[in-house]
Amino acid sequence: MKKIFILVFVMSVTTASCIKDINCINGNGILETQPRNTSAFNHIENSTVADVIYKKADSPGLTVVAESNLLEHIVTEIVNGRLEIRTDPRTICLDYTKQPVITVTSPELKDIELSGSGAFIADTLSGNSNSIKLSGSGDIFISSISCNDLSVTLYGSGNVEITRALCKVADFLIAGSGDIDIKGSSNNGNLRITGSGNINSGQFMLVTANETISGSGNIFTWVENNLTAAISGSGNIYLKGNPAINQTITGSGKIVKN
């Protein structure tokens, strides 16, 4: 019985490997630049390995740089104001030998979703509300955000780095292993960690904050007036500022004043 199980397992692995080899397309190493037509969008969703560079401009634009024999398998499509970047579903795998890069422009970018391994680099996000969701292993880098409401949700292993954010309300959630690094200020903040990643917001001034840790990650925070904190995990809150504190601690974590 054991021999039969081993034989079936080996055959399954071999078959899967053969299917992958048959359907996997190897890059030819020849980079080609392909401008593509696009309509208006204010939301970008990337599920590929390609790096995406966003630049604010008066009109929408899109250019793909990738190996010439792989270009047709990189899909860029506008769906209800959302730019979707994905691999052709008929393609099992693309074996890149050179990193693909997609450069996009639009008058406004509000929302970002990254579920792939490529990086996302943006100069400016603006609008009434901005949402950033990361569930992959790629990193997100943003130079500037100006908005009323900012939401950053991290489920994956990638990191989110925001150089300067000026907002009225900020909502951060880490449920994965990646980190959020942010500088700037907000009137109100809701910071939550259920995973192992850290929220590095010691240079992001909050007037009032609600902060919750049920995981092992740490929050580095700057709060001026009022802090409501709940810790049921092992992570710590490292506090800058001298706010009034309402705390509930049932885990091994603690509040450490810097």
C-alpha positions as CSV (number, residue, x, y, z in Angstrom):
1,M,0.0,0.0,0.0
2,K,2.8,2.4,0.9
3,K,4.6,1.7,-2.5
4,I,1.3,2.4,-4.3
5,F,0.9,5.7,-2.5
6,I,4.5,6.8,-3.3
7,L,4.1,5.8,-6.9
8,V,0.8,7.9,-7.2
9,F,2.5,10.9,-5.5
10,V,5.5,10.8,-7.8
11,M,3.3,10.5,-10.9
12,S,1.2,13.5,-9.7
13,V,4.2,15.7,-9.2
14,T,5.7,14.6,-12.5
15,T,2.5,15.3,-14.3
16,A,2.1,18.8,-12.7
17,S,5.7,19.6,-13.6
18,C,5.2,18.5,-17.2
19,I,2.0,20.6,-17.5
20,K,3.9,23.6,-16.1
21,D,6.8,23.1,-18.5
22,I,4.4,22.8,-21.4
23,N,2.4,26.0,-20.6
24,C,5.1,28.1,-19.1
25,I,6.4,30.8,-21.5
26,N,10.1,31.8,-21.2
27,G,11.0,35.4,-21.8
28,N,13.2,36.0,-24.8
29,G,15.3,38.7,-23.0
30,I,14.3,41.4,-25.6
31,L,12.6,44.4,-23.9
32,E,10.0,46.2,-25.9
33,T,8.0,49.4,-25.0
34,Q,4.3,49.2,-25.8
35,P,2.1,52.2,-25.3
36,R,-1.5,51.2,-24.8
37,N,-4.8,53.0,-25.1
38,T,-6.7,53.6,-21.9
39,S,-9.7,55.5,-20.6
40,A,-10.2,57.3,-17.3
41,F,-9.5,55.5,-14.1
42,N,-8.8,56.4,-10.4
43,H,-8.2,52.9,-9.0
44,I,-5.4,50.4,-9.9
45,E,-5.4,46.7,-9.1
46,N,-2.2,44.7,-9.8
47,S,-2.0,40.9,-9.4
48,T,1.2,40.4,-11.4
49,V,5.0,40.5,-10.9
50,A,5.2,43.7,-12.9
51,D,6.4,46.9,-11.1
52,V,3.9,49.7,-11.5
53,I,4.9,53.4,-11.5
54,Y,2.1,55.9,-11.1
55,K,2.6,59.6,-12.0
56,K,-0.1,62.3,-11.7
57,A,-0.9,63.9,-15.1
58,D,-3.6,65.8,-16.9
59,S,-4.7,62.8,-18.9
60,P,-4.7,59.0,-18.5
61,G,-1.9,57.0,-20.1
62,L,-0.4,53.6,-19.9
63,T,2.9,52.1,-21.2
64,V,4.1,48.5,-20.7
65,V,7.8,47.6,-20.9
66,A,8.4,43.8,-21.0
67,E,10.0,41.1,-23.0
68,S,8.5,41.2,-26.5
69,N,7.2,37.6,-26.5
70,L,5.4,38.1,-23.1
71,L,3.7,41.5,-23.8
72,E,0.5,40.0,-25.2
73,H,0.1,37.9,-22.0
74,I,0.0,41.0,-19.8
75,V,-3.6,42.2,-19.6
76,T,-4.4,45.9,-18.8
77,E,-8.1,46.6,-18.8
78,I,-10.4,49.3,-17.5
79,V,-13.4,48.0,-15.6
80,N,-15.8,50.5,-14.0
81,G,-13.1,53.1,-13.5
82,R,-10.6,50.5,-12.2
83,L,-7.4,49.7,-14.1
84,E,-6.9,45.9,-13.8
85,I,-3.4,44.6,-14.4
86,R,-3.3,40.8,-14.6
87,T,-1.9,37.8,-16.6
88,D,-3.9,36.2,-19.3
89,P,-5.9,33.5,-17.6
90,R,-5.0,31.0,-20.3
91,T,-1.4,31.3,-19.3
92,I,-0.2,29.1,-16.4
93,C,3.1,30.9,-16.0
94,L,5.4,33.5,-17.5
95,D,9.1,33.1,-16.9
96,Y,10.5,36.6,-17.0
97,T,14.3,37.1,-17.4
98,K,13.9,40.9,-17.2
99,Q,11.6,42.8,-14.8
100,P,8.4,44.1,-16.5
101,V,7.5,47.7,-15.7
102,I,4.2,49.4,-16.3
103,T,4.0,53.2,-16.1
104,V,0.6,54.8,-15.7
105,T,-0.7,58.4,-15.5
106,S,-4.1,59.9,-14.5
107,P,-5.4,63.2,-13.1
108,E,-6.3,61.4,-9.8
109,L,-5.6,58.1,-8.1
110,K,-7.7,57.2,-5.1
111,D,-7.3,53.4,-4.5
112,I,-4.5,50.8,-4.8
113,E,-4.8,47.0,-4.6
114,L,-1.7,44.9,-4.8
115,S,-2.0,41.1,-4.6
116,G,1.1,40.3,-6.7
117,S,4.9,40.4,-6.1
118,G,5.6,43.5,-8.1
119,A,6.3,46.9,-6.5
120,F,4.0,49.9,-6.7
121,I,5.5,53.4,-6.7
122,A,3.3,56.5,-6.7
123,D,4.1,60.2,-6.5
124,T,0.7,61.5,-5.3
125,L,-2.6,60.2,-4.1
126,S,-5.5,62.5,-3.6
127,G,-9.3,62.7,-3.2
128,N,-11.8,62.6,-0.5
129,S,-10.8,59.1,0.6
130,N,-7.9,56.8,-0.3
131,S,-7.7,53.1,0.2
132,I,-4.5,51.0,0.0
133,K,-4.8,47.2,0.2
134,L,-1.8,44.9,0.1
135,S,-2.3,41.1,0.1
136,G,0.8,40.1,-1.8
137,S,4.6,40.1,-1.3
138,G,5.3,43.3,-3.3
139,D,6.0,46.7,-1.6
140,I,4.1,49.9,-2.0
141,F,5.9,53.3,-1.9
142,I,3.9,56.6,-1.9
143,S,5.5,60.0,-1.8
144,S,2.5,62.1,-0.8
145,I,-1.2,61.7,0.2
146,S,-3.7,64.4,0.9
147,C,-7.2,63.3,1.8
148,N,-10.0,63.3,4.4
149,D,-10.0,59.5,5.0
150,L,-7.0,57.2,4.5
151,S,-7.3,53.4,4.9
152,V,-4.3,51.1,4.7
153,T,-4.9,47.3,5.0
154,L,-2.1,44.8,4.9
155,Y,-2.7,41.1,4.7
156,G,0.5,40.0,3.0
157,S,4.2,40.0,3.5
158,G,4.9,43.2,1.6
159,N,5.5,46.6,3.1
160,V,3.7,50.0,2.7
161,E,5.8,53.1,3.0
162,I,4.2,56.6,2.8
163,T,6.6,59.5,3.0
164,R,4.0,62.2,3.8
165,A,0.3,61.9,4.5
166,L,-2.0,64.7,5.6
167,C,-5.4,63.3,6.5
168,K,-8.3,63.9,8.9
169,V,-9.0,60.2,9.6
170,A,-6.4,57.4,9.3
171,D,-7.3,53.7,9.6
172,F,-4.5,51.1,9.6
173,L,-4.8,47.4,9.8
174,I,-2.0,44.7,9.7
175,A,-3.2,41.1,9.6
176,G,0.0,39.9,7.9
177,S,3.7,40.0,8.4
178,G,4.5,43.2,6.5
179,D,5.1,46.7,8.0
180,I,3.4,50.0,7.6
181,D,5.8,53.0,7.7
182,I,4.2,56.5,7.6
183,K,5.0,60.1,8.3
184,G,2.7,63.1,8.5
185,S,-0.4,63.8,10.6
186,S,-4.1,63.1,11.1
187,N,-6.7,64.3,13.5
188,N,-8.0,60.8,14.3
189,G,-6.3,57.4,14.0
190,N,-7.5,53.8,14.3
191,L,-4.5,51.4,14.4
192,R,-5.0,47.7,14.6
193,I,-2.6,44.7,14.5
194,T,-3.7,41.1,14.4
195,G,-0.6,39.8,12.7
196,S,3.2,40.0,13.2
197,G,3.9,43.2,11.2
198,N,4.7,46.6,12.8
199,I,3.0,49.9,12.4
200,N,5.9,52.5,12.4
201,S,4.0,55.8,12.9
202,G,6.2,57.5,15.4
203,Q,6.5,60.4,12.9
204,F,2.8,60.4,12.1
205,M,1.2,62.8,14.6
206,L,-2.3,61.8,15.8
207,V,-4.5,64.1,17.9
208,T,-6.7,61.2,19.0
209,A,-6.1,57.5,18.6
210,N,-7.7,54.1,19.1
211,E,-5.0,51.4,19.0
212,T,-5.5,47.6,19.3
213,I,-3.0,44.8,19.3
214,S,-4.1,41.1,19.3
215,G,-1.1,39.8,17.5
216,S,2.7,39.9,18.0
217,G,3.4,43.1,16.0
218,N,4.3,46.5,17.6
219,I,2.8,49.9,17.2
220,F,5.2,52.9,17.3
221,T,2.9,55.9,17.7
222,W,2.8,59.6,18.3
223,V,-0.4,60.8,20.0
224,E,-1.0,64.3,21.4
225,N,-4.4,64.4,23.2
226,N,-6.2,61.1,23.8
227,L,-5.2,57.4,23.4
228,T,-7.5,54.5,23.9
229,A,-5.4,51.3,23.8
230,A,-6.3,47.6,24.0
231,I,-3.7,44.9,24.1
232,S,-4.6,41.2,24.1
233,G,-1.5,40.0,22.3
234,S,2.3,40.1,22.8
235,G,3.0,43.2,20.8
236,N,3.8,46.6,22.5
237,I,2.7,50.1,21.9
238,Y,5.7,52.5,22.0
239,L,4.3,55.9,22.7
240,K,5.6,59.4,21.8
241,G,3.7,62.3,23.3
242,N,1.8,62.8,26.5
243,P,-1.9,62.0,25.9
244,A,-4.6,61.0,28.4
245,I,-4.6,57.2,28.2
246,N,-7.5,54.8,28.6
247,Q,-6.0,51.3,28.5
248,T,-7.1,47.7,28.6
249,I,-4.3,45.1,28.8
250,T,-5.0,41.4,29.0
251,G,-2.0,40.1,27.0
252,S,1.7,40.2,27.6
253,G,2.2,43.4,25.6
254,K,2.5,46.8,27.3
255,I,2.6,50.5,26.6
256,V,6.1,51.9,26.7
257,K,6.5,55.7,26.8
258,N,9.4,57.0,24.8
